Amino acid sequence: MNPTPLLETVGLTRTFPGVRALDGVDFRLFPGEIHTLMGQNGAGKSTLINVLTGVHEPEAGEIRLAGQPVRFATPQEAEAAGIQTLYQEVNLCPNLSVAENIFAGRQPRKRGLIDWKTIHRRAAEALAALNLSLDVTQSLDTYPIAMQQMVAIARAVSVDARILILDEPTSSLDEGEVARLFDVLRKLKASGIAILFVTHFLEQTYAISDRITVMRNGEREGEYPAAELPVQTLVAKMVGVNHADERLAHGSQQAPAPESDAQTDAPYLAAQGIARRGVLNALDLEVRPGQILGLAGLLGSGRTETARLLFGADRADAGAMRINGETVKLASPRDAVRHGMAYCPEDRKKEGIVAELSIRENIVLALQARRGWWRMISRARQRDLANAYIAQLGIKARDAEQPIGLLSGGNQQKVLLARWLATEPRLLILDEPTRGIDVAAKFEIMDRVRALCAKGLGILFISSEISEVVRVSDRIAVLRDRRKVAELEGAARSEHEVYGLIAGDRK
């Protein structure tokens, strides 16, 4: 390997209001290697990429390209220096032809006119260099996402990219498409191109990586040769398990969740073989009244995707679901709500709260939607509901008319919980309900959840904090790389077992 990094950062720092997104990050990328960036949500991966490519400017530290200090004010400057970035969503023009996408903005001309014959020939040559053969005159949107990714790579290579950054390029691809993409990346690596690969999939990481950099909480945790970093150690470094070897050897010190008196053997919801191509492999799940089923796994393992399929937010293309023993097809979240389901999404600010509305208005939203807007809930009834849940859940606010956007994260989460409890659900899906809130609020919310469960409510609980899943769940379904790998209950419900299954060293 060339001893001089092609791309290097030293002490890179970037802050946003209230958040230190990058904190003195050192990073190295060498020619002719595939280097994978790993870390949980909020670790700083996207911010690092954005600083490297001129989307954001660093506040401190230095970027070096081929040993020389550089600073990119715009993505165009980074591209001119030979850094090409491919994002999760293909950033091309689907209504244009393959050839037009490859040569957009730099079309060869002849006598002042676009030379289409040359464009088509050179586009075909660019694809052939990647062992691909496509009709370059066809509209890009006639090809599947995997082929669109290849066209984006062909465009990057055709402009003499020295560095190729791929941010979650496999999130919408099936296994065969991933294998084809990896063949192309290995070919580019052999030609000397440096590749920075960002993914959450453990198996893909080890299938393609020469080296791995782990980030956590805006800092570089470490840089490792992939062959020398056991997968279980990688998991522990990503999630920040202190004294990982000791904890993995002796298991969780958390007491198991108490069994609920209200539970029953008959599932309220049973999913058999539900799947969505490129998103989630077929899995079976049962959620029973009076029980909490935990979903454990790293980001990208399929946790949120499972929740969205169960709630009808996304459409499954395989499998079947039964509610109370009756086979149902949920065409939308409204169908799910009619069947007694409720869902608190992972991103409460984007998908949950309506920041400009009051606490009262946020609480009654789901109930009003279920009743229909022609059967308005009276202002007095809205006020009574809001005040009742403010008292019941301990929401700290001036009054029910205070805008929800002015509340703390923990109190916003309680308002979302109140919104769904007002609909009197039979099944509640909680996706990262304690993310971004303080420790005291976390325990308070989870105590409320356990109390609801004791009254017969079935709960699907998702959290990236494994200790939290173990502490509150009666059963735990473990996901890895978009598939369910095991289900634990009883004494097997421990951090030790969960980490082992996530890492892939237990069956």
KOLPAMI-118946 format. One record per residue (C-alpha): residue in one letter; x, y, z; residue number from 1. Coordinates in steps of 0.02 Angstrom, whole numbers, plus 50000, padded with zeros to 5 digits. Example, Ala and Ser with C-alpha at 12.3 -4.5 7.8 and 13.67 -1.06 7.14 Angstrom:
BEGIN
NODE rest     u     v     w  nr
NODE    a 50615 49775 50390   1
NODE    s 50684 49947 50357   2
end
This chain:
BEGIN
NODE rest     u     v     w  nr
NODE    m 50000 50000 50000   1
NODE    n 50062 50175 49961   2
NODE    p 50126 50249 50126   3
NODE    t 50054 50420 50082   4
NODE    p 49865 50433 50100   5
NODE    l 49774 50499 49948   6
NODE    l 49648 50583 50063   7
NODE    e 49680 50627 50245   8
NODE    t 49600 50729 50382   9
NODE    v 49688 50792 50538  10
NODE    g 49588 50854 50688  11
NODE    l 49433 50888 50585  12
NODE    t 49299 50977 50688  13
NODE    r 49123 51035 50644  14
NODE    t 48982 51091 50758  15
NODE    f 48799 51130 50732  16
NODE    p 48685 51218 50858  17
NODE    g 48694 51111 51014  18
NODE    v 48788 50968 50929  19
NODE    r 48974 50933 50905  20
NODE    a 48956 50828 50747  21
NODE    l 49143 50802 50719  22
NODE    d 49268 50814 50861  23
NODE    g 49450 50812 50807  24
NODE    v 49430 50672 50679  25
NODE    d 49584 50595 50596  26
NODE    f 49550 50490 50442  27
NODE    r 49655 50411 50304  28
NODE    l 49608 50342 50134  29
NODE    f 49740 50259 50024  30
NODE    p 49742 50230 49835  31
NODE    g 49681 50060 49780  32
NODE    e 49585 50016 49938  33
NODE    i 49405 49999 49995  34
NODE    h 49387 50082 50164  35
NODE    t 49223 50063 50257  36
NODE    l 49156 50194 50378  37
NODE    m 49051 50117 50517  38
NODE    g 48950 50193 50658  39
NODE    q 48776 50212 50729  40
NODE    n 48656 50354 50690  41
NODE    g 48732 50518 50747  42
NODE    a 48910 50449 50746  43
NODE    g 48966 50583 50622  44
NODE    k 48983 50482 50461  45
NODE    s 48873 50595 50354  46
NODE    t 48951 50753 50424  47
NODE    l 49126 50688 50384  48
NODE    i 49073 50652 50205  49
NODE    n 48991 50823 50190  50
NODE    v 49150 50910 50250  51
NODE    l 49260 50806 50135  52
NODE    t 49152 50850 49985  53
NODE    g 49127 51036 50016  54
NODE    v 48948 51032 50078  55
NODE    h 49005 51099 50248  56
NODE    e 49165 51190 50294  57
NODE    p 49266 51127 50443  58
NODE    e 49286 51242 50592  59
NODE    a 49454 51168 50637  60
NODE    g 49574 51040 50569  61
NODE    e 49643 51006 50397  62
NODE    i 49601 50906 50240  63
NODE    r 49747 50844 50136  64
NODE    l 49736 50779 49959  65
NODE    a 49892 50685 49901  66
NODE    g 49984 50763 50046  67
NODE    q 49934 50943 50005  68
NODE    p 49814 51046 50114  69
NODE    v 49649 51082 50027  70
NODE    r 49484 51163 50072  71
NODE    f 49328 51142 49966  72
NODE    a 49198 51280 49973  73
NODE    t 49075 51185 49862  74
NODE    p 49044 51006 49804  75
NODE    q 49093 51064 49629  76
NODE    e 49267 51106 49693  77
NODE    a 49282 50933 49770  78
NODE    e 49227 50852 49607  79
NODE    a 49354 50956 49509  80
NODE    a 49488 50886 49626  81
NODE    g 49435 50708 49583  82
NODE    i 49316 50667 49727  83
NODE    q 49151 50593 49668  84
NODE    t 49009 50550 49787  85
NODE    l 48865 50430 49758  86
NODE    y 48723 50443 49883  87
NODE    q 48592 50318 49939  88
NODE    e 48466 50399 49822  89
NODE    v 48534 50401 49645  90
NODE    n 48567 50583 49604  91
NODE    l 48538 50576 49416  92
NODE    c 48401 50631 49296  93
NODE    p 48284 50482 49269  94
NODE    n 48197 50563 49119  95
NODE    l 48361 50577 49021  96
NODE    s 48449 50436 48931  97
NODE    v 48591 50335 49007  98
NODE    a 48715 50424 48892  99
NODE    e 48647 50596 48935 100
NODE    n 48666 50559 49120 101
NODE    i 48846 50502 49100 102
NODE    f 48894 50658 49002 103
NODE    a 48775 50787 49077 104
NODE    g 48859 50957 49081 105
NODE    r 49008 50903 48975 106
NODE    q 48934 50846 48810 107
NODE    p 49060 50836 48667 108
NODE    r 49014 50951 48523 109
NODE    k 49043 50956 48337 110
NODE    r 49021 51118 48239 111
NODE    g 48933 51194 48391 112
NODE    l 48806 51053 48405 113
NODE    i 48801 50909 48528 114
NODE    d 48891 50759 48452 115
NODE    w 48767 50621 48495 116
NODE    k 48863 50487 48402 117
NODE    t 49018 50519 48507 118
NODE    i 48916 50530 48668 119
NODE    h 48834 50362 48636 120
NODE    r 49000 50280 48591 121
NODE    r 49094 50349 48741 122
NODE    a 48950 50308 48860 123
NODE    a 48951 50128 48800 124
NODE    e 49140 50123 48825 125
NODE    a 49124 50191 49002 126
NODE    l 48999 50054 49045 127
NODE    a 49103 49920 48958 128
NODE    a 49250 49967 49070 129
NODE    l 49140 49908 49214 130
NODE    n 49090 49749 49121 131
NODE    l 48917 49820 49088 132
NODE    s 48818 49822 48927 133
NODE    l 48665 49935 48920 134
NODE    d 48570 50023 48783 135
NODE    v 48636 50197 48820 136
NODE    t 48498 50279 48717 137
NODE    q 48363 50215 48835 138
NODE    s 48290 50326 48971 139
NODE    l 48377 50296 49138 140
NODE    d 48212 50261 49227 141
NODE    t 48183 50107 49119 142
NODE    y 48323 50021 49217 143
NODE    p 48314 49957 49398 144
NODE    i 48396 50052 49541 145
NODE    a 48548 49936 49537 146
NODE    m 48585 49981 49356 147
NODE    q 48557 50165 49393 148
NODE    q 48691 50150 49528 149
NODE    m 48809 50076 49398 150
NODE    v 48773 50220 49280 151
NODE    a 48815 50343 49420 152
NODE    i 48980 50251 49448 153
NODE    a 49017 50253 49261 154
NODE    r 48989 50441 49261 155
NODE    a 49107 50462 49409 156
NODE    v 49244 50356 49329 157
NODE    s 49226 50443 49161 158
NODE    v 49273 50610 49239 159
NODE    d 49435 50536 49305 160
NODE    a 49384 50517 49486 161
NODE    r 49528 50475 49602 162
NODE    i 49415 50452 49753 163
NODE    l 49242 50373 49752 164
NODE    i 49130 50396 49904 165
NODE    l 48977 50282 49914 166
NODE    d 48851 50326 50049 167
NODE    e 48735 50178 50084 168
NODE    p 48732 50123 49900 169
NODE    t 48660 49950 49939 170
NODE    s 48510 50000 50044 171
NODE    s 48388 49968 49901 172
NODE    l 48477 49822 49818 173
NODE    d 48447 49636 49833 174
NODE    e 48589 49511 49862 175
NODE    g 48623 49479 49678 176
NODE    e 48631 49665 49640 177
NODE    v 48747 49693 49788 178
NODE    a 48864 49557 49723 179
NODE    r 48869 49640 49552 180
NODE    l 48906 49810 49629 181
NODE    f 49047 49735 49731 182
NODE    d 49123 49658 49575 183
NODE    v 49127 49831 49498 184
NODE    l 49204 49908 49655 185
NODE    r 49342 49777 49658 186
NODE    k 49381 49817 49476 187
NODE    l 49393 50003 49517 188
NODE    k 49502 49965 49668 189
NODE    a 49620 49865 49557 190
NODE    s 49636 50017 49444 191
NODE    g 49700 50121 49590 192
NODE    i 49542 50216 49636 193
NODE    a 49519 50247 49823 194
NODE    i 49345 50198 49882 195
NODE    l 49260 50258 50041 196
NODE    f 49111 50145 50075 197
NODE    v 48977 50187 50203 198
NODE    t 48857 50050 50258 199
NODE    h 48767 49979 50409 200
NODE    f 48774 49799 50347 201
NODE    l 48901 49692 50438 202
NODE    e 48911 49552 50310 203
NODE    q 48939 49677 50169 204
NODE    t 49072 49766 50271 205
NODE    y 49177 49609 50285 206
NODE    a 49142 49555 50107 207
NODE    i 49215 49712 50029 208
NODE    s 49327 49805 50153 209
NODE    d 49515 49817 50166 210
NODE    r 49507 49931 50317 211
NODE    i 49371 49995 50434 212
NODE    t 49358 50159 50527 213
NODE    v 49234 50160 50672 214
NODE    m 49153 50324 50725 215
NODE    r 49053 50356 50882 216
NODE    n 48978 50518 50949 217
NODE    g 49071 50627 50824 218
NODE    e 49240 50551 50862 219
NODE    r 49349 50424 50774 220
NODE    e 49347 50271 50887 221
NODE    g 49483 50185 50787 222
NODE    e 49550 50124 50620 223
NODE    y 49575 49937 50591 224
NODE    p 49623 49814 50454 225
NODE    a 49460 49722 50419 226
NODE    a 49545 49553 50433 227
NODE    e 49604 49596 50610 228
NODE    l 49439 49662 50680 229
NODE    p 49322 49523 50740 230
NODE    v 49141 49564 50702 231
NODE    q 49090 49554 50885 232
NODE    t 49225 49680 50931 233
NODE    l 49164 49794 50791 234
NODE    v 48987 49788 50860 235
NODE    a 49048 49830 51035 236
NODE    k 49151 49977 50970 237
NODE    m 49006 50046 50870 238
NODE    v 48879 50042 51011 239
NODE    g 49002 50098 51144 240
NODE    v 48999 49949 51259 241
NODE    n 49121 49983 51399 242
NODE    h 49234 49840 51445 243
NODE    a 49159 49744 51300 244
NODE    d 49253 49581 51323 245
NODE    e 49201 49566 51505 246
NODE    r 49019 49609 51470 247
NODE    l 49008 49494 51320 248
NODE    a 49085 49354 51422 249
NODE    h 48973 49372 51574 250
NODE    g 48814 49439 51496 251
NODE    s 48702 49581 51548 252
NODE    q 48692 49636 51729 253
NODE    q 48517 49701 51699 254
NODE    a 48376 49608 51783 255
NODE    p 48256 49527 51660 256
NODE    a 48091 49613 51629 257
NODE    p 47953 49548 51742 258
NODE    e 47823 49438 51661 259
NODE    s 47655 49524 51642 260
NODE    d 47500 49450 51720 261
NODE    a 47399 49513 51573 262
NODE    q 47490 49416 51438 263
NODE    t 47406 49281 51338 264
NODE    d 47467 49145 51222 265
NODE    a 47356 49203 51078 266
NODE    p 47447 49337 50975 267
NODE    y 47358 49499 50936 268
NODE    l 47465 49520 50781 269
NODE    a 47549 49378 50686 270
NODE    a 47657 49411 50533 271
NODE    q 47713 49265 50427 272
NODE    g 47848 49286 50295 273
NODE    i 47821 49472 50273 274
NODE    a 47952 49548 50159 275
NODE    r 47988 49693 50043 276
NODE    r 48112 49673 49902 277
NODE    g 48277 49762 49936 278
NODE    v 48216 49817 50107 279
NODE    l 48177 49666 50217 280
NODE    n 48195 49478 50198 281
NODE    a 48047 49367 50246 282
NODE    l 48021 49356 50434 283
NODE    d 47892 49295 50560 284
NODE    l 47839 49397 50712 285
NODE    e 47705 49383 50845 286
NODE    v 47651 49521 50965 287
NODE    r 47542 49462 51109 288
NODE    p 47428 49561 51225 289
NODE    g 47514 49607 51387 290
NODE    q 47688 49577 51318 291
NODE    i 47830 49680 51249 292
NODE    l 47919 49610 51097 293
NODE    g 48087 49694 51076 294
NODE    l 48173 49716 50908 295
NODE    a 48362 49719 50928 296
NODE    g 48491 49751 50794 297
NODE    l 48608 49881 50725 298
NODE    l 48548 50025 50618 299
NODE    g 48515 49953 50445 300
NODE    s 48467 49782 50513 301
NODE    g 48283 49807 50465 302
NODE    r 48207 49866 50629 303
NODE    t 48117 50022 50566 304
NODE    e 48077 49937 50401 305
NODE    t 47988 49799 50497 306
NODE    a 47887 49926 50597 307
NODE    r 47834 50020 50440 308
NODE    l 47777 49860 50353 309
NODE    l 47676 49806 50504 310
NODE    f 47592 49977 50515 311
NODE    g 47552 49990 50330 312
NODE    a 47668 50140 50304 313
NODE    d 47758 50034 50174 314
NODE    r 47678 49894 50073 315
NODE    a 47743 49717 50096 316
NODE    d 47762 49620 49933 317
NODE    a 47763 49448 50016 318
NODE    g 47692 49363 50169 319
NODE    a 47531 49379 50268 320
NODE    m 47470 49465 50426 321
NODE    r 47335 49415 50549 322
NODE    i 47256 49525 50680 323
NODE    n 47155 49435 50812 324
NODE    g 47165 49280 50703 325
NODE    e 47092 49367 50550 326
NODE    t 47198 49389 50393 327
NODE    v 47211 49573 50348 328
NODE    k 47293 49680 50214 329
NODE    l 47346 49851 50274 330
NODE    a 47347 49972 50127 331
NODE    s 47391 50122 50235 332
NODE    p 47422 50177 50415 333
NODE    r 47238 50225 50423 334
NODE    d 47194 50041 50400 335
NODE    a 47314 49997 50540 336
NODE    v 47235 50124 50657 337
NODE    r 47062 50053 50619 338
NODE    h 47128 49883 50675 339
NODE    g 47187 49952 50841 340
NODE    m 47369 49987 50800 341
NODE    a 47473 50140 50844 342
NODE    y 47649 50194 50792 343
NODE    c 47772 50317 50868 344
NODE    p 47904 50339 50731 345
NODE    e 48092 50349 50752 346
NODE    d 48109 50530 50695 347
NODE    r 47986 50621 50806 348
NODE    k 48029 50793 50738 349
NODE    k 48002 50749 50553 350
NODE    e 47870 50612 50564 351
NODE    g 47791 50636 50735 352
NODE    i 47759 50807 50807 353
NODE    v 47686 50957 50718 354
NODE    a 47797 51086 50801 355
NODE    e 47686 51237 50765 356
NODE    l 47531 51159 50843 357
NODE    s 47490 51155 51028 358
NODE    i 47505 51005 51142 359
NODE    r 47316 50989 51136 360
NODE    e 47310 50988 50947 361
NODE    n 47452 50862 50935 362
NODE    i 47368 50743 51057 363
NODE    v 47200 50738 50967 364
NODE    l 47272 50720 50790 365
NODE    a 47262 50530 50774 366
NODE    l 47094 50516 50862 367
NODE    q 47019 50652 50751 368
NODE    a 47089 50570 50594 369
NODE    r 47010 50404 50644 370
NODE    r 46841 50485 50676 371
NODE    g 46848 50583 50513 372
NODE    w 46861 50771 50497 373
NODE    w 46672 50788 50473 374
NODE    r 46648 50726 50654 375
NODE    m 46749 50858 50744 376
NODE    i 46798 50830 50924 377
NODE    s 46735 50978 51024 378
NODE    r 46861 51102 51094 379
NODE    a 46805 51059 51271 380
NODE    r 46833 50871 51241 381
NODE    q 47003 50907 51164 382
NODE    r 47051 51008 51317 383
NODE    d 46993 50871 51436 384
NODE    l 47090 50737 51341 385
NODE    a 47248 50842 51336 386
NODE    n 47241 50888 51520 387
NODE    a 47208 50708 51569 388
NODE    y 47361 50644 51476 389
NODE    i 47470 50789 51534 390
NODE    a 47431 50733 51712 391
NODE    q 47439 50546 51677 392
NODE    l 47607 50550 51586 393
NODE    g 47685 50690 51687 394
NODE    i 47708 50806 51537 395
NODE    k 47798 50963 51596 396
NODE    a 47718 51110 51509 397
NODE    r 47639 51279 51548 398
NODE    d 47470 51216 51488 399
NODE    a 47390 51118 51347 400
NODE    e 47399 51267 51229 401
NODE    q 47588 51279 51234 402
NODE    p 47667 51240 51062 403
NODE    i 47743 51067 51066 404
NODE    g 47899 51131 50980 405
NODE    l 47946 51224 51141 406
NODE    l 47950 51065 51245 407
NODE    s 48101 50958 51286 408
NODE    g 48130 50799 51185 409
NODE    g 48067 50690 51327 410
NODE    n 47906 50788 51345 411
NODE    q 47879 50788 51156 412
NODE    q 47894 50599 51161 413
NODE    k 47764 50591 51300 414
NODE    v 47644 50696 51194 415
NODE    l 47665 50574 51049 416
NODE    l 47630 50431 51168 417
NODE    a 47474 50523 51227 418
NODE    r 47418 50548 51046 419
NODE    w 47411 50362 51018 420
NODE    l 47345 50314 51188 421
NODE    a 47197 50428 51153 422
NODE    t 47148 50308 51014 423
NODE    e 47142 50163 51140 424
NODE    p 47254 50048 51037 425
NODE    r 47277 49861 51060 426
NODE    l 47453 49864 50988 427
NODE    l 47581 50003 51007 428
NODE    i 47740 50011 50901 429
NODE    l 47877 50116 50981 430
NODE    d 48027 50153 50870 431
NODE    e 48171 50230 50970 432
NODE    p 48054 50310 51098 433
NODE    t 48198 50364 51211 434
NODE    r 48320 50432 51082 435
NODE    g 48388 50605 51119 436
NODE    i 48311 50623 51292 437
NODE    d 48393 50627 51462 438
NODE    v 48417 50474 51573 439
NODE    a 48281 50519 51697 440
NODE    a 48153 50542 51558 441
NODE    k 48206 50376 51479 442
NODE    f 48167 50278 51636 443
NODE    e 48005 50374 51663 444
NODE    i 47943 50336 51487 445
NODE    m 47991 50153 51500 446
NODE    d 47902 50138 51668 447
NODE    r 47746 50206 51583 448
NODE    v 47766 50079 51442 449
NODE    r 47779 49934 51565 450
NODE    a 47624 49996 51656 451
NODE    l 47526 50000 51493 452
NODE    c 47584 49826 51451 453
NODE    a 47524 49763 51620 454
NODE    k 47349 49821 51571 455
NODE    g 47348 49710 51416 456
NODE    l 47423 49821 51282 457
NODE    g 47539 49730 51160 458
NODE    i 47698 49827 51122 459
NODE    l 47831 49813 50987 460
NODE    f 47983 49903 51058 461
NODE    i 48131 49957 50952 462
NODE    s 48291 50032 51021 463
NODE    s 48473 50040 50970 464
NODE    e 48518 50027 51155 465
NODE    i 48529 49840 51181 466
NODE    s 48526 49854 51371 467
NODE    e 48360 49947 51358 468
NODE    v 48284 49813 51246 469
NODE    v 48341 49677 51366 470
NODE    r 48277 49771 51517 471
NODE    v 48098 49799 51458 472
NODE    s 48059 49656 51338 473
NODE    d 47973 49490 51373 474
NODE    r 48039 49421 51208 475
NODE    i 48172 49487 51090 476
NODE    a 48182 49463 50901 477
NODE    v 48360 49492 50841 478
NODE    l 48386 49563 50666 479
NODE    r 48545 49566 50564 480
NODE    d 48567 49627 50385 481
NODE    r 48378 49639 50350 482
NODE    r 48332 49469 50418 483
NODE    k 48276 49395 50583 484
NODE    v 48413 49280 50649 485
NODE    a 48338 49225 50815 486
NODE    e 48207 49254 50949 487
NODE    l 48254 49252 51132 488
NODE    e 48149 49234 51289 489
NODE    g 48171 49183 51469 490
NODE    a 48351 49164 51530 491
NODE    a 48418 49180 51352 492
NODE    r 48359 49361 51350 493
NODE    s 48527 49441 51389 494
NODE    e 48646 49569 51314 495
NODE    h 48776 49432 51296 496
NODE    e 48662 49329 51183 497
NODE    v 48597 49479 51085 498
NODE    y 48772 49545 51046 499
NODE    g 48828 49373 50994 500
NODE    l 48682 49354 50873 501
NODE    i 48707 49529 50800 502
NODE    a 48891 49488 50773 503
NODE    g 48844 49323 50690 504
NODE    d 48939 49205 50804 505
NODE    r 48782 49120 50871 506
NODE    k 48645 49028 50777 507
end
